[in-house]
C-alpha cells in the first residue's frame, strides 16, 4: 500500500472513530450548552488558555495535510516512536510540494532502501530546539548544525532569515511538546 493510501486509511479510520463517539446514543452523555457555565446564579467566565502543544509527529499530522508524504516516509522508516520521545528535536520538515520537486525515480529509490531512507530523514532532524533566532546565531557563528544522521547542515542567513543548506524556511517555529518544526519548501539532500 502506498504512503498516501496508508495515511488516507488512517485518517478515515480516525474520522469514523470520532464520528461514532460523537453520535453516541448514551442518554447520560453531557449536552453541550452555548453560554458560559453558571454556578448558583453567577456566570463563570470560560477559560481561554491555549491547549498545550502535542509532539512533533502529532503536530505534523494535524498540519492541514502539509506533511502527508513525510509522515508516510517516517512510518516506513520506523521513526515514529523516536520522534515521539521527549527529545527535544528540531525537524526541518519538507512539505508535500517539496517531495513533488524530486524525480519520482529518486523518491522510489530512497523508499526502497531502508538505510538510505533513515539517513535522509534523520538528516532533517537535529537534537535540541532551534528557533529562527537560534539558527541566526549559528549562521553568525560556526555555520553548521549537527543532525541525528551525523551529517551537519550548513546554516547561513539572508538578512534576518536563516537558510538551511541554502534553502529558506517556508513556515518557522511551529511549536511541539518535544521540540520545534520548520516547514521546508525543499527536501534536504545529504552530501554523498
C-alpha positions as CSV (number, residue, x, y, z in Angstrom):
1,X,0.0,0.0,0.0
2,X,1.5,3.4,-1.0
3,X,2.2,6.1,1.5
4,X,-0.8,8.3,0.7
5,X,-3.2,5.4,0.8
6,X,-1.9,4.4,4.3
7,X,-2.2,7.9,5.6
8,X,-5.7,8.2,4.0
9,X,-6.8,4.9,5.5
10,X,-5.6,6.0,9.0
11,X,-7.4,9.4,8.6
12,X,-10.6,7.7,7.5
13,X,-10.5,5.3,10.5
14,X,-9.8,8.2,12.9
15,X,-12.7,10.2,11.4
16,X,-15.0,7.2,11.7
17,X,-14.0,6.7,15.3
18,X,-14.6,10.3,16.2
19,X,-17.9,10.3,14.4
20,X,-19.1,7.2,16.2
21,X,-18.2,8.7,19.6
22,X,-20.0,12.0,18.7
23,X,-23.1,10.1,17.7
24,X,-23.4,8.2,21.0
25,X,-26.9,7.1,21.9
26,X,-26.0,7.1,25.6
27,X,-28.6,9.3,27.3
28,X,-26.1,10.2,30.1
29,X,-23.8,12.0,27.7
30,X,-23.4,15.7,28.6
31,X,-25.4,18.0,26.4
32,X,-23.3,21.0,25.3
33,X,-24.5,24.5,26.2
34,X,-23.9,27.6,24.2
35,X,-23.3,30.0,27.1
36,X,-20.7,30.1,29.8
37,X,-21.2,27.8,32.8
38,X,-23.2,29.2,35.7
39,X,-23.0,28.5,39.4
40,X,-25.9,29.4,41.7
41,X,-26.9,32.5,39.6
42,X,-23.3,33.5,39.0
43,X,-21.7,33.4,35.5
44,X,-18.3,31.9,35.3
45,X,-16.0,33.2,32.5
46,X,-14.8,30.5,30.1
47,X,-11.1,29.6,30.2
48,X,-9.2,30.9,27.2
49,X,-5.8,29.2,27.7
50,X,-4.4,27.6,24.5
51,X,-4.1,23.8,24.5
52,X,-0.6,22.6,25.2
53,X,1.3,21.6,22.0
54,X,1.5,18.0,21.1
55,X,4.6,16.0,20.0
56,X,6.3,16.5,16.6
57,X,4.5,13.6,15.0
58,X,1.0,14.7,16.0
59,X,1.8,18.3,15.1
60,X,2.9,17.2,11.6
61,X,-0.1,15.0,11.1
62,X,-2.5,17.8,12.0
63,X,-0.8,20.5,9.9
64,X,-3.5,20.8,7.2
65,X,-2.0,17.9,5.1
66,X,1.3,19.8,4.6
67,X,3.3,16.8,5.6
68,X,1.4,13.8,4.2
69,X,4.4,12.4,2.2
70,X,6.8,13.0,5.1
71,X,4.5,11.3,7.6
72,X,4.3,8.2,5.4
73,X,8.1,8.1,5.0
74,X,8.6,8.4,8.8
75,X,6.2,5.4,9.2
76,X,8.1,3.4,6.5
77,X,11.5,4.2,8.3
78,X,10.1,3.2,11.7
79,X,10.9,6.6,13.2
80,X,7.5,7.4,14.7
81,X,8.3,6.3,18.2
82,X,11.7,8.1,18.1
83,X,10.1,11.4,17.2
84,X,7.5,10.9,20.0
85,X,10.2,10.7,22.7
86,X,10.8,13.8,24.9
87,X,13.7,14.9,22.7
88,X,13.8,17.8,22.2
89,X,14.2,17.8,18.4
90,X,14.2,20.4,15.7
91,X,12.7,19.0,12.5
92,X,13.3,20.6,9.1
93,X,10.1,19.1,7.6
94,X,9.7,19.1,3.9
95,X,6.1,19.9,2.8
96,X,4.4,17.7,0.2
97,X,5.3,20.2,-2.6
98,X,9.0,19.7,-1.7
99,X,8.7,16.0,-2.5
100,X,6.9,16.8,-5.7
101,X,10.1,18.6,-6.9
102,X,12.1,15.4,-6.7
103,X,12.3,13.0,-9.6
104,X,9.9,10.2,-8.9
105,X,12.6,7.5,-9.6
106,X,14.8,9.2,-6.9
107,X,12.0,9.1,-4.4
108,X,11.2,5.5,-5.1
109,X,14.9,4.5,-4.9
110,X,15.2,6.1,-1.4
111,X,12.0,4.5,-0.3
112,X,13.3,1.1,-1.4
113,X,16.5,1.4,0.6
114,X,15.6,1.3,4.4
115,X,19.1,2.5,5.5
116,X,19.2,5.4,2.9
117,X,15.6,6.4,3.9
118,X,16.5,6.6,7.6
119,X,19.7,8.6,6.8
120,X,17.8,11.1,4.6
121,X,15.0,11.5,7.2
122,X,17.4,11.9,10.2
123,X,19.3,14.4,8.1
124,X,16.3,16.6,8.6
125,X,16.4,16.3,12.4
126,X,18.7,18.0,14.9
127,X,18.8,17.1,18.7
128,X,17.7,20.2,20.6
129,X,15.3,23.0,20.0
130,X,16.5,25.6,17.5
131,X,14.2,28.5,16.8
132,X,14.9,31.0,14.0
133,X,16.7,33.2,16.5
134,X,18.9,30.3,17.4
135,X,19.6,29.4,13.7
136,X,20.6,33.0,13.0
137,X,23.2,32.8,15.9
138,X,24.5,29.6,14.4
139,X,24.8,31.3,11.0
140,X,26.8,34.0,12.6
141,X,29.0,31.5,14.4
142,X,30.0,28.1,13.3
143,X,27.6,27.9,10.4
144,X,26.8,24.3,11.0
145,X,24.2,22.3,12.9
146,X,24.7,18.6,13.6
147,X,21.9,16.3,12.6
148,X,20.7,13.0,14.1
149,X,22.2,11.4,10.9
150,X,25.6,12.6,12.0
151,X,25.9,14.8,8.9
152,X,26.0,18.6,9.6
153,X,23.6,21.1,7.9
154,X,25.0,24.3,6.6
155,X,23.3,27.3,8.2
156,X,23.7,30.7,6.6
157,X,21.5,33.8,6.5
158,X,19.8,36.1,4.1
159,X,19.1,39.2,6.1
160,X,17.0,38.1,9.1
161,X,16.1,34.8,7.6
162,X,18.1,31.6,8.1
163,X,18.9,29.4,5.2
164,X,19.3,25.7,5.7
165,X,21.7,24.3,3.1
166,X,20.8,27.4,1.1
167,X,17.0,26.9,1.3
168,X,14.6,29.2,3.0
169,X,12.3,28.0,5.8
170,X,8.7,28.2,4.5
171,X,7.0,28.3,7.9
172,X,9.2,28.7,11.0
173,X,8.9,27.9,14.7
174,X,5.9,25.5,14.7
175,X,5.8,24.5,18.4
176,X,5.6,20.9,19.6
177,X,5.8,19.5,23.1
178,X,9.1,17.9,22.3
179,X,10.7,20.5,20.0
180,X,10.0,22.7,17.0
181,X,9.2,22.1,13.4
182,X,10.4,24.3,10.5
183,X,8.4,23.6,7.3
184,X,10.7,23.5,4.3
185,X,9.8,24.0,0.7
186,X,12.7,21.7,-0.3
187,X,14.0,18.3,0.7
188,X,17.4,18.5,2.3
189,X,19.7,16.0,0.5
190,X,22.8,14.8,2.4
191,X,26.1,15.2,0.6
192,X,27.3,11.9,-0.9
